[in-house]
Amino acid sequence: MYRLIALLLLSACAIAPKTVAVGRYRAPDAPMYSNAVMDQNRLVGTWSQVAAFGGEACKPGGAEISQGAGELQIRYRLCESGVQMAAAGPMASDIVGRFAVPGQPGPWWILWADGDYRTLVVGSPNGRLGFILNRGAFPPDRLKAARDIFEWNGYDLRRLTVY
């Protein structure tokens, strides 16, 4: 009897496996706007992840976007909502600045691209993801602009991890 109680007490002290739930990082009733005047061909190239919502649980990643077969193609490994996500395939787009991306919990909306297409702010209307992709240096003024865009679109900036 005492052994059974001791075994139960020991099992109660065991560490439970860590589970990461996909969170909502933006107010569900907040309006959201994508960049409708962008040149989607300028997305082609190599991008590094410099920030993410829920990004403290995994390492930053990156994406490679290329042009192929009449549409953009992507290969990525990104920290999203505390989970390392990776996939490859077409970035289907019916509306400029909005993409269906393989392996994602929702569409990617490009919320903002700086004038030289060095920084992209990516979000999703369902609020389950949000991150910043960048190429080259990432100066404080572009970080501030990216944070302002997230805030404008209803994101909770307290949950943004900058790498």
C-alpha positions in Angstrom: 0.0 0.0 0.0 2.8 2.5 1.0 4.7 1.6 -2.2 1.6 2.4 -4.3 1.2 5.8 -2.6 5.0 6.5 -3.0 4.7 5.6 -6.7 1.7 7.8 -7.2 3.5 10.7 -5.4 6.6 10.2 -7.6 4.6 10.1 -10.8 2.9 13.4 -9.8 6.3 15.0 -9.6 7.2 14.0 -13.1 7.6 16.8 -15.6 4.8 16.9 -18.2 5.9 17.1 -21.8 5.9 20.7 -23.1 3.0 21.4 -25.4 2.8 24.6 -27.3 -0.6 25.8 -28.4 -1.0 28.0 -31.4 -2.0 31.3 -29.9 -4.0 34.3 -31.1 -1.8 37.4 -31.2 -4.3 39.9 -32.4 -7.7 41.2 -31.3 -10.2 39.2 -33.3 -12.4 42.2 -34.0 -9.6 44.5 -35.1 -9.6 45.4 -38.8 -6.6 44.1 -40.8 -5.1 45.5 -44.0 -2.7 43.9 -46.4 -0.4 45.7 -48.8 -2.4 46.0 -52.0 0.1 48.1 -54.0 3.2 45.9 -53.7 5.2 44.3 -56.5 5.1 40.6 -55.6 8.0 39.9 -57.9 10.2 41.9 -55.5 9.7 39.2 -52.8 12.0 36.9 -54.7 15.2 36.2 -52.7 16.5 35.0 -49.4 14.8 36.3 -46.2 15.9 35.9 -42.5 13.4 35.9 -39.7 14.1 38.7 -37.3 11.0 38.6 -35.1 8.0 36.5 -34.3 5.0 36.3 -32.1 5.6 33.4 -29.6 9.2 33.3 -30.9 10.8 32.8 -27.6 10.2 29.0 -27.8 12.3 28.3 -30.9 15.1 29.7 -33.0 14.5 32.1 -35.9 14.5 30.7 -39.4 14.2 32.1 -42.9 12.6 31.7 -46.3 13.7 31.5 -49.9 11.2 32.8 -52.4 11.7 32.1 -56.1 9.7 32.6 -59.3 8.6 29.5 -61.0 5.8 28.2 -63.2 4.0 31.5 -63.3 3.7 31.9 -59.5 6.0 32.4 -56.6 7.5 29.4 -54.9 8.7 29.2 -51.2 10.9 27.1 -49.1 10.9 28.1 -45.4 11.8 27.1 -41.9 10.3 29.6 -39.4 9.5 29.9 -35.8 5.8 30.5 -35.6 3.8 30.6 -32.4 6.6 28.8 -30.6 6.7 26.0 -33.2 9.4 25.3 -35.8 7.5 25.1 -39.1 9.0 24.1 -42.4 7.5 23.4 -45.9 8.0 24.2 -49.5 5.6 24.8 -52.4 3.7 27.5 -54.3 2.7 30.8 -52.8 -0.8 31.0 -54.3 -2.2 34.5 -54.5 -5.6 35.7 -55.7 -5.3 39.1 -54.2 -2.0 41.2 -54.2 -0.2 40.8 -50.9 -2.2 37.8 -49.7 -0.9 34.2 -50.0 -1.9 30.7 -49.3 1.4 29.1 -48.1 1.9 25.4 -47.7 1.9 24.1 -44.1 0.4 27.2 -42.5 -2.5 27.7 -40.1 -3.9 30.6 -42.2 -3.0 32.8 -45.1 0.0 35.1 -45.1 -0.9 38.7 -45.5 2.0 41.1 -46.3 1.0 43.9 -44.0 4.0 46.1 -45.0 7.1 46.1 -47.1 9.6 48.9 -46.9 10.2 50.9 -50.1 13.3 48.8 -51.0 11.7 45.4 -50.1 14.3 44.7 -47.3 11.7 44.2 -44.6 8.4 42.3 -44.7 5.7 42.3 -41.9 3.6 39.2 -42.3 0.4 38.4 -40.4 -2.7 36.4 -40.7 -6.3 37.5 -40.1 -6.9 34.6 -37.7 -4.1 36.1 -35.5 -2.3 32.8 -35.2 0.9 34.0 -36.7 2.9 37.2 -37.1 6.6 37.6 -37.9 9.1 39.9 -39.6 11.3 38.8 -42.5 14.3 40.9 -43.4 17.3 40.9 -45.7 20.5 42.8 -45.0 20.8 45.1 -42.0 17.8 45.5 -39.8 18.0 49.1 -38.4 15.9 50.4 -35.5 13.7 52.6 -37.7 12.4 49.6 -39.7 11.8 47.7 -36.5 9.8 50.6 -35.2 7.8 50.8 -38.4 7.2 47.0 -38.3 6.0 47.2 -34.7 3.7 50.2 -35.6 2.2 48.1 -38.5 1.5 45.2 -36.2 -0.1 47.4 -33.6 -2.2 49.1 -36.2 -3.5 45.7 -37.2 -4.5 44.7 -33.7 -1.4 42.7 -32.6 -0.4 42.5 -29.0 3.2 43.8 -29.1 4.1 42.4 -25.7 4.1 39.0 -27.3 6.6 39.9 -30.1 10.0 38.4 -29.7 12.8 40.2 -31.6 15.9 38.0 -32.3 
